[in-house]
């Protein structure tokens, strides 16, 4: 297992409450929840930002938007698969 780094940061109380609730319901640590949720999301953002120069031209910005749209579609497909796996119908999404 890779060595973990300790971090400290400030979040709104509602985010803290949501994190506490999710961790409790899943029976895992808050660190585990954050690591699981942020790992792929930050990786995706980092990959996209590496494609765009620090001072993008209009053409670079268009390419960035195209990458963002692809990422959103990929995430939506992943969510659809998760919902199918969990057998959650329309009634469960309200």
GROMACS elastic network, one bead per residue, 0.5 to 0.9 nm:
[ bonds ]
;  ai    aj funct       b0    kb
    1     4     6  0.85902   500
   11    14     6  0.82087   500
   11    15     6  0.63575   500
   11    16     6  0.66187   500
   12    15     6  0.54201   500
   12    16     6  0.65211   500
   12    17     6  0.88148   500
   13    17     6  0.60876   500
   13    18     6  0.85873   500
   14    17     6  0.50181   500
   14    18     6  0.61368   500
   14    19     6  0.85384   500
   15    18     6  0.50653   500
   15    19     6  0.60522   500
   15    20     6  0.85011   500
   16    19     6  0.51025   500
   16    20     6  0.60921   500
   16    21     6  0.85871   500
   17    20     6  0.50884   500
   17    21     6  0.61565   500
   17    22     6  0.86572   500
   18    21     6  0.50905   500
   18    22     6  0.61060   500
   18    23     6  0.84875   500
   19    22     6  0.52331   500
   19    23     6  0.60230   500
   19    24     6  0.84100   500
   19    30     6  0.63835   500
   19    33     6  0.75527   500
   19    34     6  0.80827   500
   20    23     6  0.53185   500
   20    24     6  0.60616   500
   20    25     6  0.85998   500
   20    29     6  0.87326   500
   20    30     6  0.66677   500
   21    24     6  0.51311   500
   21    25     6  0.60707   500
   21    26     6  0.85304   500
   22    25     6  0.51494   500
   22    26     6  0.60454   500
   22    27     6  0.82853   500
   22    28     6  0.85335   500
   22    30     6  0.80923   500
   22    33     6  0.76296   500
   23    26     6  0.52127   500
   23    27     6  0.57730   500
   23    28     6  0.51734   500
   23    29     6  0.56686   500
   23    30     6  0.53582   500
   23    31     6  0.86914   500
   23    32     6  0.80379   500
   23    33     6  0.62888   500
   24    27     6  0.50001   500
   24    28     6  0.66006   500
   24    29     6  0.77755   500
   24    30     6  0.83760   500
   25    28     6  0.80192   500
   26    29     6  0.86302   500
   26    33     6  0.87080   500
   28    31     6  0.82877   500
   28    32     6  0.63712   500
   28    33     6  0.70929   500
   29    32     6  0.50899   500
   29    33     6  0.64912   500
   29    34     6  0.87945   500
   30    33     6  0.50757   500
   30    34     6  0.62266   500
   30    35     6  0.84971   500
   31    34     6  0.51962   500
   31    35     6  0.59654   500
   31    36     6  0.84323   500
   32    35     6  0.51084   500
   32    36     6  0.59874   500
   32    37     6  0.85099   500
   33    36     6  0.52282   500
   33    37     6  0.61327   500
   33    38     6  0.84436   500
   34    37     6  0.51976   500
   34    38     6  0.57708   500
   34    39     6  0.80837   500
   35    38     6  0.53492   500
   35    39     6  0.56675   500
   35    40     6  0.89614   500
   36    39     6  0.57568   500
   36    40     6  0.76420   500
   37    40     6  0.68482   500
   37    41     6  0.68663   500
   37    42     6  0.89485   500
   38    41     6  0.50697   500
   38    42     6  0.56709   500
   38    43     6  0.80637   500
   39    42     6  0.56265   500
   39    43     6  0.61020   500
   39    44     6  0.87020   500
   40    44     6  0.60809   500
   40    45     6  0.86752   500
   41    44     6  0.52254   500
   41    45     6  0.63882   500
   41    46     6  0.86440   500
   42    45     6  0.50693   500
   42    46     6  0.59460   500
   42    47     6  0.84401   500
   43    46     6  0.51036   500
   43    47     6  0.61017   500
   43    48     6  0.86723   500
   44    47     6  0.51376   500
   44    48     6  0.62926   500
   44    49     6  0.86518   500
   44    71     6  0.75523   500
   45    48     6  0.51620   500
   45    49     6  0.60918   500
   45    50     6  0.85749   500
   45    68     6  0.86652   500
   45    71     6  0.89456   500
   46    49     6  0.51213   500
   46    50     6  0.61340   500
   46    51     6  0.88222   500
   47    50     6  0.52555   500
   47    51     6  0.67666   500
   48    51     6  0.52832   500
   48    52     6  0.69631   500
   48    64     6  0.69290   500
   48    67     6  0.65811   500
   48    68     6  0.74604   500
   48    71     6  0.89178   500
   49    52     6  0.52486   500
   49    53     6  0.77345   500
   49    54     6  0.86102   500
   49    64     6  0.78657   500
   50    53     6  0.72589   500
   50    54     6  0.89920   500
   51    60     6  0.84746   500
   51    63     6  0.84411   500
   51    64     6  0.74308   500
   51    67     6  0.89126   500
   52    55     6  0.80742   500
   52    56     6  0.63176   500
   52    60     6  0.61079   500
   52    61     6  0.74354   500
   52    63     6  0.79225   500
   52    64     6  0.64849   500
   53    56     6  0.51372   500
   53    57     6  0.82937   500
   53    60     6  0.74397   500
   55    60     6  0.89625   500
   56    59     6  0.76580   500
   56    60     6  0.52470   500
   56    61     6  0.61097   500
   57    60     6  0.50524   500
   57    61     6  0.62630   500
   57    62     6  0.87391   500
   58    61     6  0.50437   500
   58    62     6  0.63423   500
   58    63     6  0.87975   500
   59    62     6  0.51622   500
   59    63     6  0.64259   500
   59    64     6  0.87316   500
   60    63     6  0.51007   500
   60    64     6  0.62175   500
   60    65     6  0.87485   500
   61    65     6  0.62603   500
   61    66     6  0.86572   500
   62    65     6  0.51052   500
   62    66     6  0.62851   500
   62    67     6  0.87299   500
   63    66     6  0.50461   500
   63    67     6  0.62787   500
   63    68     6  0.86297   500
   64    67     6  0.50955   500
   64    68     6  0.61515   500
   64    69     6  0.86698   500
   65    69     6  0.61678   500
   65    70     6  0.86642   500
   66    69     6  0.51672   500
   66    70     6  0.63444   500
   66    71     6  0.86652   500
   67    70     6  0.51572   500
   67    71     6  0.61761   500
   67    72     6  0.87015   500
   68    71     6  0.50034   500
   68    72     6  0.61953   500
   68    73     6  0.86628   500
   69    72     6  0.51179   500
   69    73     6  0.62530   500
   69    74     6  0.86049   500
   70    73     6  0.51451   500
   70    74     6  0.61385   500
   70    75     6  0.86167   500
   71    74     6  0.50350   500
   71    75     6  0.61363   500
   71    76     6  0.85858   500
   72    75     6  0.50658   500
   72    76     6  0.61302   500
   72    77     6  0.86559   500
   73    76     6  0.50554   500
   73    77     6  0.62598   500
   73    78     6  0.86654   500
   74    77     6  0.51693   500
   74    78     6  0.62848   500
   74    79     6  0.87128   500
   75    79     6  0.61695   500
   75    80     6  0.85766   500
   76    79     6  0.50309   500
   76    80     6  0.61225   500
   76    81     6  0.86477   500
   77    80     6  0.50086   500
   77    81     6  0.62630   500
   77    82     6  0.86708   500
   78    81     6  0.51287   500
   78    82     6  0.62398   500
   78    83     6  0.86764   500
   79    82     6  0.50019   500
   79    83     6  0.61482   500
   79    84     6  0.85414   500
   80    83     6  0.51517   500
   80    84     6  0.61624   500
   80    85     6  0.85909   500
   81    84     6  0.50049   500
   81    85     6  0.60438   500
   81    86     6  0.85171   500
   82    85     6  0.50448   500
   82    86     6  0.61276   500
   82    87     6  0.84833   500
   82    88     6  0.88973   500
   83    86     6  0.50452   500
   83    87     6  0.60080   500
   83    88     6  0.54387   500
   83    89     6  0.78188   500
   84    88     6  0.63599   500
   84    89     6  0.80544   500
   85    88     6  0.78855   500
   86    89     6  0.89939   500
   88    91     6  0.75958   500
   88    92     6  0.55582   500
   88    93     6  0.75582   500
   89    92     6  0.54629   500
   89    93     6  0.71474   500
   90    93     6  0.53979   500
   90    94     6  0.76697   500
   91    94     6  0.65896   500
